[in-house]
Amino acid sequence: MKDKPIVIIGAGISGLTLCLILLKNGVPVILFEKEKEINQPGAGINISPNGNSILFNLGLKEKIISLASKPISLELRTHKKGIIVAKQNLNNSSEKFYNYPFLQMQRNDLIDTLKGAINKINANIIFTDYSFENFSEKNGSVLVHFNNQKSVEGSLLVGCDGINSSVRKIMLPNSKNKFSGIIAWRGLVDMKKLSSQTQKLSTTIWMGKNSHFVHYPIKKHKVLNFIGTLRKKDWLDESWHKVGNKKELENDFKGWNKTVEEIVKNIEIPYKWGLFERESLPNWISSRAVIIGDASHPMSPSYGQGANSAMEDAIILYRSIVAFKGDPYSALKKFQKNRKKRSENLQRASKFNTKLFHLKNPILRILVYSGLYSISRLIPFILIKSRWVYKYNAFNVRLK
Ligand SMILES: Cc1cc2nc3c(=O)[nH]c(=O)nc-3n(C[C@H](O)[C@H](O)[C@H](O)COP(=O)(O)OP(=O)(O)OC[C@H]3O[C@@H](n4cnc5c(N)ncnc54)[C@H](O)[C@@H]3O)c2cc1C
């Protein structure tokens, strides 16, 4: 009898990565996405060495390198005067320290690369316009229901449906997202519109009071991507991201360094996101269902690890499934055991970075900034501090 497929919900970063690794290894799989088209404009993404170890091992090295930009350095600066607080050379140090590069690319290019690799193996695996509604587990299988399509039977359900996961809401009805009190402006600017001085900057983080602004080149330096985050009282919209108002964005970063003002002035479509967080969940699994990526452990963007850890989840879940073929519950327990602590540490570290970039107290700011200034002149502090994050290789880390 033919094996029932693993059913993946969501064609985002974790869902596509999991689909690709299963498909490459001959495990039956099928993926359902609620949108009619799979794309999400207007955002850049950091792929750190831990993420690239996955993409390269999936055979996507050439494609990713052809699309991504490689940052030369990372600079932390004060928001008005632009004083360099810390600088880290990134050019080839990432390969030297962690065997894989640090890259930056448009999120949509990553999605297209993963989707293209899947379609090359089998173009009938991804189904769009399928909005997950509910599921039930019985007789050694899982029945998955959609609110606009026929139900599907599978051996296992994997909720890769992002921060507002419907699979999570069924599995853990009491878990709720909470507005973090921080909003993020995101946008892309055509590099040609910017002054030569701004064009020359590599990854730069401008740190202000309760706010920070990050920008870096993507698309082989043709486009600049930025994220500006700051505290706001409330997020009243139903949707967690929307097209924002340029005047509001300009006001939010008025009086910042002229580089920041220049970038903001040249943005065509500013996107506004409410950043939501959630208490760590007690459990991500049931006997035949699991949530991974943002569905299980959303994190603030300040460490650039949401997508990287979503890919890590996908690979560790695949390895756990292979280790316990025919015994999904044991596979899911192994997956959770190997991923929960790391994901929680990443959530905490991301929150810490937001606090560091947003320091309010002027005395504390002077103390912390001078500490960072001194230490980053002595050692490659930023890379060393992130060793536990970047060195992780989901394909060969020893499973507990
Ligand atoms: C401002 C900002 C900046 C960021 N920058 C970075 C960065 O630099 N580096 C990094 O690693 N991460 C970054 N992230 C985080 C990263 O984008 C996410 O962590 C990552 O996309 C999570 O992947 P995922 O697969 O869990 O979910 P997603 O990629 O969000 O995918 C979820 C998918 O599920 C689909 N879906 C939802 N509901 C249903 C349903 N009911 N039925 C069917 N399909 C459904 C959605 O349409 C979507 O396609 C950033 C996030 C923010 C907000």
PDBQT file of the ligand as one rigid body, heavy atoms in Angstrom, charges set to zero:
ROOT
HETATM    1  C1  LIG A 501      10.420  43.092  10.282  1.00  0.00    +0.000 C 
HETATM    2  C2  LIG A 501      10.901  41.662  10.155  1.00  0.00    +0.000 A 
HETATM    3  C3  LIG A 501      12.201  41.418   9.690  1.00  0.00    +0.000 A 
HETATM    4  C4  LIG A 501      12.685  40.097   9.613  1.00  0.00    +0.000 A 
HETATM    5  N1  LIG A 501      13.967  39.891   9.207  1.00  0.00    +0.000 NA
HETATM    6  C5  LIG A 501      14.466  38.621   9.247  1.00  0.00    +0.000 A 
HETATM    7  C6  LIG A 501      15.828  38.362   8.928  1.00  0.00    +0.000 A 
HETATM    8  O1  LIG A 501      16.611  39.248   8.558  1.00  0.00    +0.000 OA
HETATM    9  N2  LIG A 501      16.298  37.072   9.033  1.00  0.00    +0.000 N 
HETATM   10  C7  LIG A 501      15.485  36.055   9.453  1.00  0.00    +0.000 A 
HETATM   11  O2  LIG A 501      15.972  34.909   9.571  1.00  0.00    +0.000 OA
HETATM   12  N3  LIG A 501      14.180  36.275   9.731  1.00  0.00    +0.000 NA
HETATM   13  C8  LIG A 501      13.652  37.520   9.645  1.00  0.00    +0.000 A 
HETATM   14  N4  LIG A 501      12.352  37.738   9.957  1.00  0.00    +0.000 N 
HETATM   15  C9  LIG A 501      11.502  36.612  10.340  1.00  0.00    +0.000 C 
HETATM   16  C10 LIG A 501      11.083  35.702   9.207  1.00  0.00    +0.000 C 
HETATM   17  O3  LIG A 501      10.487  36.394   8.142  1.00  0.00    +0.000 OA
HETATM   18  C11 LIG A 501      10.116  34.662   9.744  1.00  0.00    +0.000 C 
HETATM   19  O4  LIG A 501      10.611  34.190  10.984  1.00  0.00    +0.000 OA
HETATM   20  C12 LIG A 501       9.983  33.484   8.804  1.00  0.00    +0.000 C 
HETATM   21  O5  LIG A 501       9.403  33.899   7.591  1.00  0.00    +0.000 OA
HETATM   22  C13 LIG A 501       9.140  32.384   9.442  1.00  0.00    +0.000 C 
HETATM   23  O6  LIG A 501       8.961  31.327   8.539  1.00  0.00    +0.000 OA
HETATM   24  P1  LIG A 501       7.701  30.401   8.661  1.00  0.00    +0.000 P 
HETATM   25  O7  LIG A 501       7.842  29.358   7.636  1.00  0.00    +0.000 OA
HETATM   26  O8  LIG A 501       7.496  29.993  10.075  1.00  0.00    +0.000 OA
HETATM   27  O9  LIG A 501       6.442  31.328   8.340  1.00  0.00    +0.000 OA
HETATM   28  P2  LIG A 501       6.178  32.240   7.071  1.00  0.00    +0.000 P 
HETATM   29  O10 LIG A 501       7.391  32.373   6.251  1.00  0.00    +0.000 OA
HETATM   30  O11 LIG A 501       5.510  33.449   7.600  1.00  0.00    +0.000 OA
HETATM   31  O12 LIG A 501       5.127  31.380   6.202  1.00  0.00    +0.000 OA
HETATM   32  C14 LIG A 501       3.820  31.075   6.624  1.00  0.00    +0.000 C 
HETATM   33  C15 LIG A 501       3.010  30.655   5.394  1.00  0.00    +0.000 C 
HETATM   34  O13 LIG A 501       1.792  30.030   5.815  1.00  0.00    +0.000 OA
HETATM   35  C16 LIG A 501       0.715  30.508   5.017  1.00  0.00    +0.000 C 
HETATM   36  N5  LIG A 501      -0.525  30.337   5.788  1.00  0.00    +0.000 N 
HETATM   37  C17 LIG A 501      -0.924  31.039   6.881  1.00  0.00    +0.000 A 
HETATM   38  N6  LIG A 501      -2.114  30.604   7.310  1.00  0.00    +0.000 NA
HETATM   39  C18 LIG A 501      -2.487  29.585   6.481  1.00  0.00    +0.000 A 
HETATM   40  C19 LIG A 501      -3.631  28.728   6.432  1.00  0.00    +0.000 A 
HETATM   41  N7  LIG A 501      -4.648  28.826   7.296  1.00  0.00    +0.000 N 
HETATM   42  N8  LIG A 501      -3.703  27.782   5.443  1.00  0.00    +0.000 NA
HETATM   43  C20 LIG A 501      -2.670  27.655   4.537  1.00  0.00    +0.000 A 
HETATM   44  N9  LIG A 501      -1.573  28.459   4.546  1.00  0.00    +0.000 NA
HETATM   45  C21 LIG A 501      -1.473  29.406   5.511  1.00  0.00    +0.000 A 
HETATM   46  C22 LIG A 501       1.105  31.957   4.779  1.00  0.00    +0.000 C 
HETATM   47  O14 LIG A 501       0.391  32.527   3.695  1.00  0.00    +0.000 OA
HETATM   48  C23 LIG A 501       2.612  31.832   4.519  1.00  0.00    +0.000 C 
HETATM   49  O15 LIG A 501       2.892  31.563   3.173  1.00  0.00    +0.000 OA
HETATM   50  C24 LIG A 501      11.831  39.023   9.998  1.00  0.00    +0.000 A 
HETATM   51  C25 LIG A 501      10.516  39.263  10.419  1.00  0.00    +0.000 A 
HETATM   52  C26 LIG A 501      10.059  40.573  10.518  1.00  0.00    +0.000 A 
HETATM   53  C27 LIG A 501       8.639  40.800  10.996  1.00  0.00    +0.000 C 
ENDROOT
TORSDOF 0
